[in-house]
Amino acid sequence: MKADGTSEFFKVEKLRRSLRRSGAENSDISRIITTLTGELFDGITTQAIYRRAFSLLRSHENTGVAARYSLRRALFNLGPTGFPFEKFLGRLFETQGYTTKTGIILPGKCAPHEIDVAAYSDTHSFVAEAKFHARPGIKTDLQVVLYSYARLLDLKGQRICNEDHCGVKEFWVITNTKFTSTAQKYATCAGLRLLSWDYPRHDNLHDLIQRSGIYPITVLSSLSTAHAATLMARGVLLCRDLLGDTASLRTLHLSPQKQEIILKEAGSLCGA
């Protein structure tokens, strides 16, 4: 059973693909699929399959691989507000050569607009609406896309930097879950860019994160949700931030051994 309540047959290749994308070895993938296939029952949820696969990855000390496999869950844990997600997107686009701003106000023709993410490079610029959801199964729908298109019309021509190409001409809607099919069709027709965990098929949010090599600290299985929230409040958002500011771990009052485990897992993700 999927997170949105609908049912589908278990797809071995879908699980195999997600494990491969996380960097798991072929031997580990075969072992996990064999174990899971023998444990399946009617009505098992996608989340239960995910948790079991994650547990099997961790059981063989594949901490870096297990963390990458848990990336989607890590994005949900950036909540409960959407601000860390916006900051994460800003950092993500910076790895692609953009200068980014988050949470800015731009005056439109008829009204001011709060822009979640504005990004510009030497040749390109865009603004984006970030729709964060704290749990799977909630899709970003047509209403959000309609609202975003209206904002684009009101903002057209407004600059986000001083260069000629920085006038607002391209509007993105980005979500950590999925879009409804109606939202996708309207966006294609209206000329909006959509980006979600698995949309478009190539260069989706998952692909961009994996290619960039940046991961939120919420991906670390050795770090509790409460401790991650404390670090994010201090501006430590990414695993690479943690490696560059190891002193921040001391504010959590963890044992030296626990701190070493966290830093080792962060380092395995960042190639340190």
Backbone hydrogen bonds, N-H to C=O, Kabsch-Sander energy under -0.5 kcal/mol:
donor,donor_aa,acceptor,acceptor_aa,energy
2,K,6,T,-3.2
5,G,2,K,-1.8
12,V,10,F,-0.7
15,L,11,K,-1.7
16,R,12,V,-2.9
17,R,13,E,-2.5
18,S,14,K,-2.0
19,L,15,L,-2.3
20,R,16,R,-2.3
21,R,17,R,-2.4
22,S,18,S,-1.0
23,G,20,R,-1.4
24,A,19,L,-2.0
29,I,25,E,-2.5
30,S,26,N,-2.5
31,R,27,S,-2.0
32,I,28,D,-2.6
33,I,29,I,-2.5
34,T,30,S,-2.3
35,T,31,R,-2.2
36,L,32,I,-2.9
37,T,33,I,-2.6
38,G,34,T,-1.3
39,E,36,L,-1.5
40,L,36,L,-0.8
40,L,37,T,-0.5
44,I,41,F,-1.9
46,T,1,M,-3.0
49,I,45,T,-1.9
50,Y,46,T,-2.5
51,R,47,Q,-2.7
52,R,48,A,-2.2
53,A,49,I,-2.5
54,F,50,Y,-2.6
55,S,51,R,-2.2
56,L,52,R,-2.3
57,L,53,A,-2.1
58,R,54,F,-2.3
59,S,55,S,-1.9
60,H,56,L,-0.6
60,H,57,L,-1.0
61,E,58,R,-2.1
62,N,57,L,-1.6
63,T,61,E,-1.4
66,A,62,N,-3.3
67,A,63,T,-2.3
68,R,64,G,-2.1
69,Y,65,V,-2.3
70,S,66,A,-1.4
71,L,68,R,-1.4
74,A,70,S,-2.1
75,L,71,L,-1.7
76,F,72,R,-1.4
77,N,73,R,-1.6
78,L,75,L,-1.4
79,G,76,F,-1.5
86,E,82,G,-2.0
87,K,83,F,-2.4
88,F,84,P,-2.6
89,L,85,F,-2.4
90,G,86,E,-2.2
91,R,87,K,-2.2
92,L,88,F,-2.4
93,F,89,L,-2.6
94,E,90,G,-1.4
95,T,91,R,-1.1
95,T,92,L,-0.7
96,Q,93,F,-1.1
97,G,94,E,-1.6
98,Y,93,F,-1.7
99,T,120,Y,-3.3
101,K,118,A,-2.4
103,G,115,I,-0.6
103,G,116,D,-1.1
104,I,115,I,-1.7
106,L,113,H,-2.9
108,G,111,A,-1.7
109,K,154,D,-2.3
113,H,106,L,-2.8
115,I,104,I,-3.6
115,I,113,H,-0.6
116,D,114,E,-0.6
116,D,128,A,-0.7
117,V,128,A,-1.7
118,A,101,K,-2.8
119,A,126,F,-2.9
120,Y,99,T,-2.3
121,S,124,H,-3.1
126,F,119,A,-2.4
127,V,170,E,-2.1
128,A,117,V,-2.7
129,E,172,W,-2.7
130,A,128,A,-0.5
131,K,129,E,-0.6
131,K,174,I,-3.4
132,F,130,A,-0.8
138,I,135,R,-0.8
139,K,137,G,-0.6
140,T,178,K,-3.1
141,D,139,K,-0.5
144,V,141,D,-0.6
145,V,141,D,-1.3
146,L,142,L,-2.9
147,Y,143,Q,-2.3
148,S,144,V,-2.1
149,Y,145,V,-2.2
150,A,146,L,-2.0
151,R,147,Y,-1.7
152,L,148,S,-2.1
153,L,149,Y,-2.1
154,D,150,A,-1.7
155,L,151,R,-1.9
156,K,152,L,-1.3
157,G,168,V,-1.2
158,Q,155,L,-2.8
160,I,166,C,-2.0
166,C,163,E,-1.7
167,G,164,D,-0.7
168,V,158,Q,-2.4
169,K,167,G,-0.7
172,W,127,V,-2.7
173,V,193,R,-2.6
174,I,129,E,-3.0
175,T,195,L,-2.3
176,N,131,K,-1.0
178,K,138,I,-0.6
180,T,140,T,-2.0
184,Q,180,T,-1.9
185,K,181,S,-2.3
186,Y,182,T,-2.4
187,A,183,A,-2.4
188,T,184,Q,-2.1
189,C,185,K,-2.0
190,A,186,Y,-2.9
191,G,187,A,-1.5
192,L,187,A,-2.0
193,R,171,F,-2.4
195,L,173,V,-2.3
196,S,199,Y,-3.0
197,W,177,T,-1.5
199,Y,196,S,-0.5
205,L,196,S,-2.8
206,H,197,W,-1.3
208,L,204,N,-2.6
209,I,205,L,-2.3
210,Q,206,H,-2.4
211,R,207,D,-2.6
212,S,208,L,-2.0
213,G,209,I,-1.9
214,I,209,I,-0.7
217,I,237,L,-2.3
219,V,216,P,-2.0
220,L,217,I,-1.7
221,S,219,V,-0.5
223,L,220,L,-1.3
228,A,224,S,-2.4
229,A,225,T,-2.1
230,T,226,A,-1.8
231,L,227,H,-2.2
232,M,228,A,-2.6
233,A,229,A,-1.9
234,R,230,T,-0.8
234,R,231,L,-0.8
235,G,232,M,-1.7
236,V,231,L,-2.5
237,L,235,G,-1.1
239,C,215,Y,-2.8
242,L,238,L,-1.7
243,L,239,C,-1.9
244,G,240,R,-1.4
245,D,241,D,-0.7
245,D,242,L,-0.7
248,S,245,D,-1.9
249,L,246,T,-1.2
250,R,247,A,-1.0
251,T,247,A,-0.5
251,T,248,S,-1.0
252,L,249,L,-1.7
253,H,250,R,-1.3
254,L,249,L,-0.6
259,Q,255,S,-2.5
260,E,256,P,-2.1
261,I,257,Q,-1.8
262,I,258,K,-2.2
263,L,259,Q,-2.5
264,K,260,E,-2.2
265,E,261,I,-2.1
266,A,262,I,-2.5
267,G,263,L,-2.5
268,S,264,K,-1.9
269,L,265,E,-1.3
270,C,266,A,-1.8
271,G,267,G,-0.8
272,A,267,G,-2.5
